[in-house]
């Protein structure tokens, strides 16, 4: 099978072929791999090595300034090198949905999401963005944006540390002008096989929230220590249909809302190469919303059902 090796990570092989399009294979099912260009290889408890890589049966050989050979079981990742080849460390996807209605009711609904990832044999950088905006008869019914950034350093096949974990969130209808959460964490890959991935992570954080409006005498902002729990689940239902679930729970003090979560379930259907149809159900929850200046209290839960077209690159 001829094509371009994108990377090997979590015991899976990402492969791009003009004939077969993008393929995700279980490393244990691949007998031999001969990348056309030098790449970086990472083995357990060793620094990454660079050179021409040969994976044949149960042996991995890297031919560079010095030749390194190791059993396949010790291989934790393979990624391209620097320069133009290093651009293949990056991948991403974006999705957008738009609904326009006029007549007895005038409605505009826009949803947008994007993800950018960079993978090396021992690290993983993820940046994602999600926005929802809706207006009915000139009255806003949704207006929020969320940006998440995580950086993971792999310790072995399953465990990793997360020295960087950051989130920005804005939701004027939930009375949140902006909320910043930053911290660190540790994670574990429960499943990392072909067609099934499940990652758990947790760690301490610090959160700062600026409210949109408050009643006289109430503080306009609050800061608090926080604890963050995360789950990312991804399973291929069929060759073209994938279910993706992300969950993040944050525990803070009572003034900051006590407990909040962001829960996203997505069905991703591949229409053709690099083009998907995405259907997502989103549930945002805040246990103790901040009272507005007019005395009203935002609802604890917001639900969204979004449909959009997405592209991978």
C-alpha positions as CSV (number, residue, x, y, z in Angstrom):
1,X,0.0,0.0,0.0
2,X,1.6,3.2,-1.2
3,X,1.0,6.7,0.3
4,X,2.2,9.1,3.0
5,X,2.7,8.2,6.6
6,X,1.4,11.1,8.7
7,X,2.3,9.8,12.2
8,X,2.2,6.9,14.6
9,X,0.9,7.6,18.0
10,X,-1.1,5.6,20.7
11,X,-0.3,2.4,18.8
12,X,-2.3,3.7,15.7
13,X,-1.0,4.5,12.2
14,X,-2.3,7.6,10.4
15,X,-1.8,7.0,6.6
16,X,-2.8,9.1,3.6
17,X,-3.2,7.4,0.2
18,X,-4.6,8.8,-3.1
19,X,-6.3,5.5,-3.8
20,X,-7.6,4.7,-0.3
21,X,-7.8,8.2,1.1
22,X,-7.0,8.7,4.9
23,X,-6.6,5.5,6.8
24,X,-6.3,4.9,10.6
25,X,-4.7,1.5,11.2
26,X,-3.9,-0.5,14.3
27,X,-0.1,-0.8,14.5
28,X,-0.3,-4.4,15.4
29,X,-2.0,-5.2,12.1
30,X,0.7,-3.6,10.0
31,X,3.6,-5.9,9.2
32,X,6.0,-3.5,7.6
33,X,6.4,0.3,7.2
34,X,9.0,2.1,5.1
35,X,8.6,5.9,5.3
36,X,10.0,7.7,2.2
37,X,11.6,10.5,4.3
38,X,13.5,10.6,7.6
39,X,11.3,10.9,10.7
40,X,11.5,11.1,14.4
41,X,10.9,7.9,16.5
42,X,10.3,7.8,20.2
43,X,10.9,4.7,22.3
44,X,9.9,4.2,26.0
45,X,12.4,5.8,28.4
46,X,14.5,7.2,25.5
47,X,14.9,10.5,23.8
48,X,13.5,10.9,20.2
49,X,15.9,9.7,17.5
50,X,15.9,11.0,13.9
51,X,16.7,9.1,10.7
52,X,15.3,6.7,8.1
53,X,12.9,4.3,9.8
54,X,12.2,0.7,9.0
55,X,9.5,-1.2,10.8
56,X,9.6,-4.8,9.9
57,X,7.8,-7.5,11.9
58,X,8.6,-6.9,15.5
59,X,11.7,-4.8,15.0
60,X,12.0,-1.0,14.5
61,X,15.3,0.3,13.1
62,X,16.3,4.0,12.9
63,X,19.2,4.7,10.6
64,X,20.7,8.2,11.3
65,X,23.9,9.6,12.8
66,X,23.8,6.4,14.8
67,X,21.7,3.3,14.2
68,X,19.1,2.4,16.8
69,X,17.1,-0.9,16.9
70,X,14.4,-1.7,19.4
71,X,11.4,-4.1,19.7
72,X,8.2,-2.7,18.2
73,X,6.5,-2.9,21.7
74,X,8.8,-0.1,22.9
75,X,7.8,2.3,20.1
76,X,5.5,5.1,21.4
77,X,5.5,7.4,18.4
78,X,6.7,8.3,14.9
79,X,6.3,11.8,13.4
80,X,7.9,13.9,10.6
81,X,11.0,16.0,11.1
82,X,11.4,19.8,10.9
83,X,11.0,22.2,8.0
84,X,8.4,21.4,5.4
85,X,8.2,17.8,6.7
86,X,7.4,19.3,10.2
87,X,4.2,20.8,8.8
88,X,2.8,17.3,8.7
89,X,3.0,17.3,12.5
90,X,-0.1,19.6,12.3
91,X,-3.6,18.6,11.5
92,X,-7.0,20.2,12.0
93,X,-10.7,20.4,11.2
94,X,-13.3,23.1,11.0
95,X,-17.1,23.0,10.9
96,X,-19.8,25.7,10.3
97,X,-23.6,25.7,10.3
98,X,-25.9,28.6,9.3
99,X,-29.7,29.0,9.5
100,X,-31.6,32.0,8.1
101,X,-35.3,32.4,8.4
102,X,-37.7,35.3,7.5
103,X,-41.4,35.9,7.4
104,X,-43.5,35.8,10.5
105,X,-40.3,35.3,12.4
106,X,-36.8,36.5,11.6
107,X,-34.1,34.2,12.9
108,X,-30.4,33.8,12.4
109,X,-28.4,30.9,13.9
110,X,-24.7,30.4,13.5
111,X,-22.5,27.7,14.9
112,X,-18.8,27.3,14.3
113,X,-16.1,25.0,15.6
114,X,-12.4,24.4,14.9
115,X,-9.6,22.2,16.1
116,X,-5.9,22.4,15.5
117,X,-3.5,19.7,16.7
118,X,0.3,19.1,16.7
119,X,1.7,15.7,17.5
120,X,5.2,14.5,18.0
121,X,6.4,11.1,19.3
122,X,6.3,12.4,22.9
123,X,4.0,15.5,22.9
124,X,0.5,16.5,21.9
125,X,-0.8,20.1,21.5
126,X,-4.6,20.7,21.0
127,X,-6.4,24.0,20.4
128,X,-10.1,24.0,19.9
129,X,-12.8,26.7,19.4
130,X,-16.6,26.5,19.7
131,X,-19.1,29.3,19.2
132,X,-22.9,29.5,19.1
133,X,-24.9,32.6,18.1
134,X,-28.7,32.9,17.6
135,X,-31.1,35.8,17.2
136,X,-34.9,35.6,16.9
137,X,-36.8,38.8,16.0
138,X,-33.8,40.9,17.0
139,X,-33.5,39.3,20.4
140,X,-30.4,37.2,21.2
141,X,-31.1,33.6,22.3
142,X,-27.5,32.4,22.3
143,X,-24.1,34.2,22.3
144,X,-21.2,32.2,23.6
145,X,-17.6,31.3,22.7
146,X,-15.2,28.8,24.1
147,X,-11.4,28.3,23.5
148,X,-9.5,25.4,25.0
149,X,-5.7,24.8,24.9
150,X,-4.0,21.7,26.2
151,X,-0.4,20.5,25.9
152,X,0.5,16.9,26.9
153,X,3.9,15.2,27.4
154,X,3.8,11.5,27.2
155,X,5.4,9.4,29.9
156,X,4.7,6.0,28.5
157,X,2.1,4.2,26.4
158,X,-0.8,5.2,28.7
159,X,0.3,8.0,31.1
160,X,1.0,11.6,30.3
161,X,1.4,14.9,32.2
162,X,-0.4,18.1,31.1
163,X,1.8,21.1,32.0
164,X,-0.5,23.5,30.2
165,X,-4.3,23.6,30.4
166,X,-6.2,26.8,29.6
167,X,-9.8,27.8,28.8
168,X,-11.5,31.0,27.8
169,X,-15.3,31.2,28.0
170,X,-17.8,34.0,27.2
171,X,-21.6,33.8,27.5
172,X,-23.4,37.0,27.9
173,X,-26.8,35.3,28.3
174,X,-25.4,33.3,31.2
175,X,-24.1,36.6,32.7
176,X,-20.5,35.7,32.1
177,X,-18.5,38.5,30.4
178,X,-15.5,36.2,30.3
179,X,-14.1,33.4,32.4
180,X,-10.4,32.3,32.4
181,X,-9.3,28.9,33.8
182,X,-5.7,27.8,33.8
183,X,-3.9,24.8,35.4
184,X,-2.0,21.6,35.1
185,X,-3.0,17.9,35.1
186,X,-2.2,14.3,34.6
187,X,-3.9,11.9,32.2
188,X,-4.4,8.3,31.2
189,X,-5.3,6.7,27.9
190,X,-7.8,4.0,28.8
191,X,-8.2,2.9,25.2
192,X,-5.8,3.7,22.3
193,X,-6.5,1.2,19.6
194,X,-7.8,1.4,16.1
195,X,-11.3,2.9,16.0
196,X,-11.5,3.4,19.8
197,X,-9.9,6.1,21.9
198,X,-10.7,7.2,25.5
199,X,-8.6,9.6,27.5
200,X,-9.1,10.8,31.0
201,X,-7.4,13.7,32.7
202,X,-7.6,15.7,35.9
203,X,-5.8,18.4,37.8
204,X,-5.8,21.6,39.9
205,X,-6.6,25.0,38.2
206,X,-7.3,28.6,39.1
207,X,-10.3,30.4,37.7
208,X,-11.2,34.1,37.2
209,X,-14.7,35.2,36.2
210,X,-15.9,38.6,35.2
211,X,-19.7,39.0,35.3
212,X,-21.7,40.8,32.6
213,X,-23.9,42.7,35.1
214,X,-24.5,42.4,38.8
215,X,-26.8,43.8,41.4
216,X,-25.7,46.9,43.4
217,X,-23.2,45.8,46.1
218,X,-22.2,42.5,44.5
219,X,-18.7,41.9,43.3
220,X,-18.2,42.3,39.5
221,X,-15.6,39.5,39.4
222,X,-14.5,36.4,41.4
223,X,-11.4,34.2,41.5
224,X,-11.1,30.8,43.0
225,X,-9.1,27.6,43.1
226,X,-10.6,24.9,40.9
227,X,-10.5,21.2,40.1
228,X,-10.9,20.1,36.5
229,X,-11.9,16.6,35.2
230,X,-11.9,15.8,31.5
231,X,-13.0,12.9,29.3
232,X,-12.5,12.5,25.6
233,X,-14.1,9.5,23.9
234,X,-13.9,8.6,20.2
235,X,-15.3,5.5,18.5
236,X,-15.8,4.5,14.8
237,X,-19.3,3.1,14.5
238,X,-18.8,2.3,10.8
239,X,-16.2,3.1,8.3
240,X,-17.8,6.5,7.6
241,X,-19.6,7.3,10.9
242,X,-17.7,8.3,14.1
243,X,-19.1,9.2,17.5
244,X,-17.1,11.8,19.5
245,X,-17.9,12.7,23.1
246,X,-16.1,15.3,25.2
247,X,-16.9,16.1,28.8
248,X,-15.3,18.7,31.1
249,X,-16.4,19.3,34.7
250,X,-15.0,22.1,36.9
251,X,-15.5,22.4,40.7
252,X,-15.1,25.9,42.2
253,X,-16.3,27.8,45.2
254,X,-19.9,28.8,45.7
255,X,-19.6,32.4,44.6
256,X,-18.1,31.3,41.3
257,X,-20.9,28.9,40.6
258,X,-19.9,25.8,42.6
259,X,-20.0,23.4,39.7
260,X,-20.0,23.7,35.9
261,X,-19.7,21.3,33.0
262,X,-19.4,21.3,29.2
263,X,-20.7,18.2,27.5
264,X,-20.6,17.6,23.7
265,X,-21.8,14.6,21.7
266,X,-21.1,14.6,18.0
267,X,-21.9,12.2,15.1
268,X,-19.4,12.8,12.3
269,X,-20.3,11.4,8.9
270,X,-17.7,11.3,6.2
271,X,-19.3,12.5,3.0
272,X,-16.1,12.3,1.0
273,X,-12.4,12.8,1.6
274,X,-11.8,15.7,4.0
275,X,-15.6,16.7,4.0
276,X,-17.9,15.7,6.9
277,X,-21.4,16.3,8.1
278,X,-21.4,17.0,11.8
279,X,-24.4,16.7,14.1
280,X,-23.8,17.8,17.7
281,X,-25.7,18.0,21.0
282,X,-24.2,20.4,23.5
283,X,-25.2,20.8,27.2
284,X,-23.6,23.6,29.2
285,X,-24.5,23.7,32.9
286,X,-23.7,26.1,35.8
287,X,-25.1,25.2,39.2
288,X,-25.2,28.7,40.7
289,X,-25.5,31.4,38.0
290,X,-24.8,35.0,39.0
291,X,-27.9,37.2,39.5
292,X,-28.1,40.0,36.9
293,X,-28.5,43.7,37.7
294,X,-32.3,43.6,37.0
295,X,-32.7,40.8,39.6
296,X,-33.2,38.0,37.0
297,X,-31.2,34.8,37.3
298,X,-29.9,32.9,34.2
299,X,-31.0,29.4,33.6
300,X,-28.7,26.7,34.9
301,X,-28.6,24.7,31.7
302,X,-28.2,25.6,28.0
303,X,-28.9,23.0,25.3
304,X,-27.8,23.2,21.7
305,X,-28.4,20.9,18.7
306,X,-26.2,21.9,15.8
307,X,-25.8,20.7,12.3
308,X,-22.9,21.8,10.1
309,X,-20.4,20.8,7.4
310,X,-16.8,20.2,8.4
311,X,-13.5,19.9,6.6
312,X,-10.3,18.2,7.7
313,X,-6.8,19.2,6.8
